Amino acid sequence: MQNNPLTIMFQIDRKWTDPFKDTLETYVPGMEKMKISELAGWTADIVMEIVN
C-alpha cells in the first residue's frame, strides 16, 4: 500500500498500518466496508470547506 493516509499524516510505521489494507468495516448502513483513504479524503474536504 503506497499512499496510506495514516503513514502520511502521522508518520506511523507501515508494519502497524499495512495489515488494515486500507479497509474500514462498520455497521453504518450503506458504508459497511469502505477505504480508510476515502474516509480521510472526505474528512479533509470537510475541513477545507470549514476553514475556507
The first five atom37 places (N, CA, C, CB, O) and aatype in JSON, in Angstrom:
{
  "aatype": [12, 5, 2, 2, 14, 10, 16, 9, 12, 13, 5, 9, 3, 1, 11, 17, 16, 3, 14, 13, 11, 3, 16, 10, 6, 16, 18, 19, 14, 7, 12, 6, 11, 12, 11, 9, 15, 6, 10, 0, 7, 17, 16, 0, 3, 9, 19, 12, 6, 9, 19, 2],
  "atom_mask": [
    [1, 1, 1, 1, 1],
    [1, 1, 1, 1, 1],
    [1, 1, 1, 1, 1],
    [1, 1, 1, 1, 1],
    [1, 1, 1, 1, 1],
    [1, 1, 1, 1, 1],
    [1, 1, 1, 1, 1],
    [1, 1, 1, 1, 1],
    [1, 1, 1, 1, 1],
    [1, 1, 1, 1, 1],
    [1, 1, 1, 1, 1],
    [1, 1, 1, 1, 1],
    [1, 1, 1, 1, 1],
    [1, 1, 1, 1, 1],
    [1, 1, 1, 1, 1],
    [1, 1, 1, 1, 1],
    [1, 1, 1, 1, 1],
    [1, 1, 1, 1, 1],
    [1, 1, 1, 1, 1],
    [1, 1, 1, 1, 1],
    [1, 1, 1, 1, 1],
    [1, 1, 1, 1, 1],
    [1, 1, 1, 1, 1],
    [1, 1, 1, 1, 1],
    [1, 1, 1, 1, 1],
    [1, 1, 1, 1, 1],
    [1, 1, 1, 1, 1],
    [1, 1, 1, 1, 1],
    [1, 1, 1, 1, 1],
    [1, 1, 1, 0, 1],
    [1, 1, 1, 1, 1],
    [1, 1, 1, 1, 1],
    [1, 1, 1, 1, 1],
    [1, 1, 1, 1, 1],
    [1, 1, 1, 1, 1],
    [1, 1, 1, 1, 1],
    [1, 1, 1, 1, 1],
    [1, 1, 1, 1, 1],
    [1, 1, 1, 1, 1],
    [1, 1, 1, 1, 1],
    [1, 1, 1, 0, 1],
    [1, 1, 1, 1, 1],
    [1, 1, 1, 1, 1],
    [1, 1, 1, 1, 1],
    [1, 1, 1, 1, 1],
    [1, 1, 1, 1, 1],
    [1, 1, 1, 1, 1],
    [1, 1, 1, 1, 1],
    [1, 1, 1, 1, 1],
    [1, 1, 1, 1, 1],
    [1, 1, 1, 1, 1],
    [1, 1, 1, 1, 1]
  ],
  "atom_positions": [
    [[0.85, -1.17, 0.0], [0.0, 0.0, 0.0], [0.9, 1.23, 0.0], [-0.97, 0.0, 1.22], [1.68, 1.43, 0.93]],
    [[0.79, 2.07, -1.02], [1.73, 3.17, -1.16], [1.29, 4.44, -0.45], [1.94, 3.45, -2.61], [2.06, 5.0, 0.33]],
    [[0.09, 4.92, -0.69], [-0.34, 6.19, -0.14], [-1.3, 6.01, 1.02], [-0.98, 7.04, -1.22], [-2.45, 6.44, 0.95]],
    [[-0.84, 5.38, 2.06], [-1.65, 5.14, 3.24], [-1.76, 6.45, 4.02], [-1.05, 4.01, 4.12], [-0.74, 6.99, 4.45]],
    [[-2.99, 6.99, 4.21], [-3.12, 8.28, 4.88], [-2.59, 8.27, 6.32], [-4.57, 8.7, 4.89], [-2.14, 9.3, 6.81]],
    [[-2.64, 7.13, 6.98], [-2.12, 7.08, 8.35], [-0.63, 7.27, 8.39], [-2.49, 5.76, 9.0], [-0.11, 7.93, 9.3]],
    [[0.09, 6.7, 7.43], [1.54, 6.85, 7.43], [1.95, 8.23, 6.94], [2.19, 5.76, 6.57], [3.0, 8.74, 7.34]],
    [[1.15, 8.84, 6.08], [1.47, 10.17, 5.57], [1.2, 11.23, 6.64], [0.65, 10.47, 4.3], [2.05, 12.09, 6.88]],
    [[0.04, 11.17, 7.28], [-0.36, 12.21, 8.24], [0.36, 12.09, 9.58], [-1.84, 12.15, 8.46], [0.73, 13.11, 10.18]],
    [[0.56, 10.88, 10.06], [1.07, 10.7, 11.41], [2.42, 10.0, 11.47], [0.08, 9.95, 12.22], [2.93, 9.74, 12.56]],
    [[3.0, 9.69, 10.34], [4.29, 9.01, 10.26], [4.32, 7.73, 11.11], [5.4, 9.96, 10.69], [5.29, 7.46, 11.82]],
    [[3.24, 6.96, 11.02], [3.16, 5.68, 11.71], [3.87, 4.63, 10.87], [1.66, 5.27, 11.97], [3.71, 4.59, 9.65]],
    [[4.65, 3.79, 11.51], [5.37, 2.73, 10.8], [4.39, 1.83, 10.05], [6.23, 1.9, 11.8], [3.36, 1.44, 10.58]],
    [[4.72, 1.52, 8.82], [3.83, 0.73, 7.95], [3.53, -0.65, 8.52], [4.47, 0.57, 6.57], [2.5, -1.24, 8.19]],
    [[4.39, -1.18, 9.37], [4.12, -2.5, 9.95], [2.84, -2.48, 10.78], [5.31, -2.96, 10.81], [2.24, -3.53, 11.01]],
    [[2.41, -1.29, 11.23], [1.18, -1.16, 12.01], [-0.03, -0.88, 11.13], [1.33, -0.06, 13.05], [-1.15, -1.23, 11.5]],
    [[0.16, -0.26, 9.99], [-0.97, 0.14, 9.16], [-1.26, -0.81, 8.0], [-0.72, 1.5, 8.61], [-2.42, -0.97, 7.62]],
    [[-0.24, -1.44, 7.45], [-0.45, -2.33, 6.3], [-1.44, -3.47, 6.55], [0.87, -2.91, 5.88], [-2.18, -3.82, 5.63]],
    [[-1.48, -4.06, 7.75], [-2.44, -5.15, 7.95], [-3.91, -4.74, 7.76], [-2.26, -5.71, 9.33], [-4.76, -5.59, 7.51]],
    [[-4.21, -3.44, 7.88], [-5.58, -2.98, 7.68], [-5.98, -2.96, 6.21], [-5.76, -1.6, 8.27], [-7.16, -2.94, 5.88]],
    [[-5.0, -2.98, 5.33], [-5.23, -2.98, 3.88], [-6.2, -1.88, 3.43], [-5.77, -4.34, 3.44], [-7.04, -2.09, 2.56]],
    [[-6.05, -0.69, 4.05], [-6.87, 0.47, 3.69], [-8.36, 0.18, 3.78], [-6.51, 0.94, 2.29], [-9.14, 0.72, 3.0]],
    [[-8.78, -0.67, 4.72], [-10.17, -1.08, 4.82], [-10.73, -0.79, 6.21], [-10.32, -2.56, 4.49], [-10.09, -1.09, 7.22]],
    [[-11.93, -0.21, 6.24], [-12.65, 0.04, 7.48], [-14.0, -0.66, 7.36], [-12.83, 1.58, 7.74], [-14.73, -0.45, 6.4]],
    [[-14.32, -1.48, 8.34], [-15.61, -2.17, 8.36], [-16.46, -1.58, 9.47], [-15.43, -3.7, 8.55], [-16.0, -1.46, 10.61]],
    [[-17.71, -1.21, 9.14], [-18.6, -0.57, 10.1], [-19.97, -1.24, 10.08], [-18.73, 0.95, 9.8], [-20.24, -2.13, 9.28]],
    [[-20.83, -0.78, 10.98], [-22.23, -1.2, 11.0], [-23.14, -0.11, 10.43], [-22.67, -1.56, 12.42], [-24.36, -0.21, 10.53]],
    [[-22.56, 0.91, 9.84], [-23.33, 2.01, 9.27], [-23.93, 1.54, 7.95], [-22.44, 3.28, 9.06], [-23.2, 1.15, 7.04]],
    [[-25.28, 1.57, 7.84], [-25.91, 1.11, 6.59], [-25.39, 1.88, 5.38], [-27.44, 1.27, 6.69], [-25.31, 3.11, 5.38]],
    [[-25.03, 1.14, 4.35], [-24.5, 1.73, 3.13], [-23.0, 1.99, 3.17], [0.0, 0.0, 0.0], [-22.4, 2.32, 2.15]],
    [[-22.41, 1.85, 4.34], [-20.96, 2.08, 4.5], [-20.34, 0.93, 5.27], [-20.69, 3.43, 5.22], [-19.42, 1.14, 6.07]],
    [[-20.82, -0.27, 5.04], [-20.35, -1.42, 5.8], [-18.86, -1.69, 5.61], [-21.13, -2.64, 5.41], [-18.17, -2.13, 6.53]],
    [[-18.38, -1.44, 4.41], [-16.97, -1.63, 4.12], [-16.51, -0.5, 3.22], [-16.71, -3.02, 3.45], [-17.06, -0.29, 2.14]],
    [[-15.51, 0.24, 3.68], [-15.03, 1.36, 2.88], [-13.53, 1.5, 3.06], [-15.75, 2.67, 3.27], [-12.93, 0.88, 3.94]],
    [[-12.94, 2.32, 2.21], [-11.5, 2.55, 2.28], [-11.2, 3.65, 3.31], [-10.93, 2.93, 0.88], [-11.9, 4.66, 3.37]],
    [[-10.17, 3.42, 4.1], [-9.73, 4.43, 5.06], [-9.3, 5.69, 4.31], [-8.57, 3.89, 5.94], [-9.57, 6.8, 4.76]],
    [[-8.64, 5.51, 3.19], [-8.19, 6.67, 2.4], [-9.37, 7.49, 1.88], [-7.33, 6.2, 1.21], [-9.28, 8.72, 1.8]],
    [[-10.48, 6.83, 1.55], [-11.67, 7.55, 1.1], [-12.25, 8.38, 2.25], [-12.73, 6.56, 0.55], [-12.61, 9.54, 2.07]],
    [[-12.34, 7.78, 3.43], [-12.83, 8.49, 4.6], [-11.92, 9.66, 4.95], [-12.94, 7.53, 5.8], [-12.41, 10.75, 5.29]],
    [[-10.62, 9.46, 4.86], [-9.66, 10.54, 5.12], [-9.85, 11.68, 4.12], [-8.22, 10.02, 5.05], [-9.77, 12.85, 4.48]],
    [[-10.11, 11.34, 2.86], [-10.36, 12.35, 1.84], [-11.61, 13.16, 2.14], [0.0, 0.0, 0.0], [-11.62, 14.38, 2.0]],
    [[-12.68, 12.47, 2.54], [-13.92, 13.17, 2.91], [-13.68, 14.12, 4.07], [-15.03, 12.14, 3.28], [-14.14, 15.26, 4.07]],
    [[-12.94, 13.64, 5.06], [-12.65, 14.45, 6.24], [-11.84, 15.69, 5.84], [-11.88, 13.63, 7.29], [-12.14, 16.79, 6.3]],
    [[-10.84, 15.52, 5.02], [-10.02, 16.64, 4.57], [-10.86, 17.65, 3.77], [-8.84, 16.14, 3.71], [-10.69, 18.85, 3.93]],
    [[-11.76, 17.16, 2.92], [-12.64, 18.04, 2.15], [-13.52, 18.89, 3.06], [-13.51, 17.23, 1.18], [-13.69, 20.08, 2.84]],
    [[-14.08, 18.26, 4.09], [-14.96, 18.97, 5.02], [-14.18, 20.03, 5.78], [-15.62, 18.0, 5.99], [-14.65, 21.15, 5.96]],
    [[-12.98, 19.67, 6.24], [-12.15, 20.63, 6.96], [-11.83, 21.82, 6.06], [-10.85, 19.97, 7.47], [-11.9, 22.96, 6.49]],
    [[-11.48, 21.55, 4.81], [-11.16, 22.64, 3.89], [-12.37, 23.56, 3.65], [-10.67, 22.08, 2.55], [-12.21, 24.77, 3.54]],
    [[-13.56, 22.99, 3.58], [-14.78, 23.8, 3.41], [-15.0, 24.71, 4.63], [-16.01, 22.9, 3.2], [-15.38, 25.87, 4.49]],
    [[-14.75, 24.17, 5.81], [-14.96, 24.93, 7.03], [-13.92, 26.04, 7.16], [-14.92, 24.01, 8.26], [-14.24, 27.17, 7.53]],
    [[-12.68, 25.71, 6.86], [-11.57, 26.65, 7.02], [-11.65, 27.78, 5.99], [-10.23, 25.92, 6.89], [-11.36, 28.94, 6.3]],
    [[-12.05, 27.45, 4.78], [-12.07, 28.47, 3.72], [-13.37, 29.14, 3.67], [-11.76, 27.89, 2.37], [-13.58, 30.02, 2.84]]
  ]
}
